[in-house]
């Protein structure tokens, strides 16, 4: 009999991580900036990275879907929920891809988890700054290209803080979660 790639336990964790990413988006401080609208400090990036580190590339679905669902509940972000699904989904997927070999071998180390979190954040912020320039700057706000490019550095402080918090917090959290799953013998059902 062929084994299913998505066990009931993995599907349950996927749903749980989607819900946690959704809820984590509410831990947010929105700050207006001079040009280009707003930026925010949020703790959801920790959970997006954690989704990938826990579930592998499939964690991108949880991080993208949870963040997009949050956008749909907030009129400030509803119109761009599809972009959020792609960018936050890429964050979780890239973090998961970076550790997928270690997850399959059940040899996830702190260093590999750290590398996954860094890769996920780098991928997300490349896409986020591209969205800031093309979608927010040129398309929505109809700014001149030079002005749209000038908005990007205004978002650096919040972006660096969000990335740093995710990179610092996600690796120790995944190590603790995987240790607990191993003790409860659930890790065998996930990998």
C-alpha positions as CSV (number, residue, x, y, z in Angstrom):
1,X,0.0,0.0,0.0
2,X,1.3,3.4,-1.0
3,X,1.9,5.8,1.9
4,X,0.1,9.2,2.0
5,X,2.5,12.2,1.9
6,X,0.1,14.2,4.1
7,X,-0.7,12.3,7.2
8,X,-3.6,13.4,9.4
9,X,-1.1,14.7,11.9
10,X,0.7,16.8,9.3
11,X,-2.6,18.2,8.0
12,X,-3.7,19.1,11.6
13,X,-0.3,20.9,12.1
14,X,-0.8,22.7,8.8
15,X,-4.2,23.9,10.0
16,X,-2.9,24.8,13.4
17,X,0.0,26.8,11.9
18,X,-2.4,28.6,9.5
19,X,-4.4,29.7,12.5
20,X,-1.4,30.7,14.5
21,X,0.0,32.8,11.6
22,X,-3.5,34.4,11.2
23,X,-3.6,35.2,14.9
24,X,0.0,36.3,15.0
25,X,-0.7,39.0,12.5
26,X,-2.9,40.8,15.1
27,X,0.3,41.4,17.2
28,X,1.1,44.4,15.0
29,X,2.0,48.0,15.5
30,X,1.2,50.1,12.4
31,X,3.3,53.2,11.8
32,X,2.6,55.8,9.1
33,X,5.6,56.9,7.0
34,X,6.0,60.2,5.1
35,X,5.6,58.8,1.6
36,X,4.0,55.5,0.6
37,X,1.5,55.0,3.4
38,X,2.5,52.7,6.3
39,X,4.8,50.0,7.7
40,X,4.4,47.8,10.7
41,X,6.2,45.9,13.4
42,X,4.7,42.4,13.6
43,X,5.4,39.1,15.2
44,X,3.8,37.0,12.5
45,X,7.1,36.5,10.7
46,X,8.2,34.3,13.5
47,X,5.3,32.0,12.8
48,X,5.8,32.1,9.0
49,X,9.4,30.9,9.4
50,X,8.3,28.4,12.0
51,X,5.7,27.0,9.6
52,X,8.4,26.2,7.1
53,X,10.8,24.9,9.7
54,X,8.2,22.5,11.1
55,X,6.4,21.4,7.9
56,X,9.0,21.8,5.3
57,X,8.0,23.5,2.0
58,X,4.4,22.8,2.8
59,X,4.7,25.3,5.6
60,X,4.6,27.9,2.9
61,X,0.9,27.2,2.5
62,X,0.2,27.8,6.2
63,X,2.2,31.1,6.3
64,X,0.7,32.4,3.0
65,X,-2.9,31.3,3.9
66,X,-2.8,32.6,7.5
67,X,-1.4,35.9,6.4
68,X,-3.8,36.3,3.5
69,X,-6.8,35.5,5.7
70,X,-5.7,38.2,8.1
71,X,-5.5,40.7,5.2
72,X,-9.1,39.8,4.3
73,X,-10.2,40.8,7.8
74,X,-8.5,44.2,7.6
75,X,-9.8,46.8,5.1
76,X,-6.2,48.3,4.9
77,X,-4.9,45.1,3.4
78,X,-7.8,43.3,1.8
79,X,-7.1,44.3,-1.7
80,X,-3.6,42.9,-1.6
81,X,-4.3,39.6,0.1
82,X,-3.3,37.7,-3.0
83,X,0.1,39.3,-2.9
84,X,0.5,38.6,0.8
85,X,-0.4,34.9,0.1
86,X,2.5,34.8,-2.4
87,X,5.1,36.7,-0.5
88,X,4.4,35.2,3.0
89,X,3.9,31.8,1.4
90,X,7.4,32.2,-0.2
91,X,8.8,33.0,3.2
92,X,7.5,29.7,4.7
93,X,8.3,27.7,1.6
94,X,11.9,28.9,1.3
95,X,12.5,28.3,5.0
96,X,11.1,24.8,4.6
97,X,13.1,24.1,1.5
98,X,16.3,25.1,3.3
99,X,15.7,22.5,6.0
100,X,13.8,19.8,4.0
101,X,16.7,17.5,3.7
102,X,17.4,17.7,7.4
103,X,13.7,17.1,8.2
104,X,13.7,14.0,6.1
105,X,16.8,12.6,7.8
106,X,15.5,13.7,11.2
107,X,18.8,15.7,11.7
108,X,17.6,19.2,12.1
109,X,20.2,21.2,13.9
110,X,20.0,24.7,15.3
111,X,22.4,26.0,12.6
112,X,20.3,24.5,9.8
113,X,17.1,26.0,11.4
114,X,18.9,29.4,11.6
115,X,19.9,29.1,8.0
116,X,16.3,28.3,7.0
117,X,14.9,31.3,9.0
118,X,17.5,33.6,7.3
119,X,16.7,32.2,3.8
120,X,12.9,32.6,4.4
121,X,13.3,36.2,5.6
122,X,15.6,37.1,2.7
123,X,13.2,35.7,0.2
124,X,10.3,37.5,1.8
125,X,11.9,40.9,2.0
126,X,13.1,40.8,-1.6
127,X,9.5,40.2,-2.6
128,X,8.2,42.7,-0.1
129,X,10.5,45.5,-1.4
130,X,9.6,44.6,-5.0
131,X,5.9,44.8,-4.0
132,X,6.5,48.2,-2.3
133,X,8.1,49.6,-5.5
134,X,5.9,48.1,-8.2
135,X,2.5,47.5,-6.6
136,X,2.3,50.2,-3.9
137,X,4.5,52.8,-5.5
138,X,3.9,52.7,-9.2
139,X,0.5,51.1,-9.5
140,X,-1.5,52.1,-6.5
141,X,0.0,55.4,-5.4
142,X,1.1,56.3,-9.0
143,X,4.4,57.7,-7.9
144,X,7.3,58.5,-10.2
145,X,9.8,55.6,-10.2
146,X,12.4,57.7,-8.2
147,X,9.9,58.5,-5.5
148,X,8.7,54.9,-5.4
149,X,12.3,53.8,-4.9
150,X,12.7,56.4,-2.1
151,X,9.9,54.8,-0.2
152,X,11.8,51.5,0.2
153,X,14.5,52.8,2.6
154,X,11.7,54.2,4.9
155,X,10.6,50.6,5.4
156,X,14.0,49.3,6.4
157,X,13.8,49.8,10.2
158,X,10.6,47.9,10.6
159,X,11.7,45.2,8.1
160,X,15.1,44.7,9.8
161,X,13.4,44.5,13.2
162,X,10.8,42.0,11.9
163,X,13.4,39.9,10.2
164,X,15.8,39.9,13.2
165,X,13.0,38.9,15.6
166,X,12.0,36.0,13.3
167,X,15.6,34.9,12.8
168,X,16.3,35.0,16.6
169,X,13.0,33.4,17.7
170,X,12.1,30.7,15.2
171,X,15.2,28.4,15.5
172,X,15.0,27.8,19.2
173,X,11.3,27.5,19.0
174,X,11.5,24.8,16.3
175,X,14.1,22.9,18.3
176,X,11.9,22.9,21.4
177,X,8.8,21.9,19.4
178,X,10.6,19.1,17.6
179,X,12.0,17.8,20.9
180,X,8.5,17.8,22.4
181,X,7.1,16.0,19.3
182,X,9.9,13.5,19.5
183,X,9.1,12.8,23.2
184,X,5.4,12.3,22.4
185,X,6.3,10.0,19.4
186,X,4.5,12.3,17.0
187,X,7.6,13.2,15.1
188,X,7.6,9.8,13.3
189,X,4.1,10.6,12.0
190,X,5.2,13.9,10.5
191,X,8.3,13.0,8.6
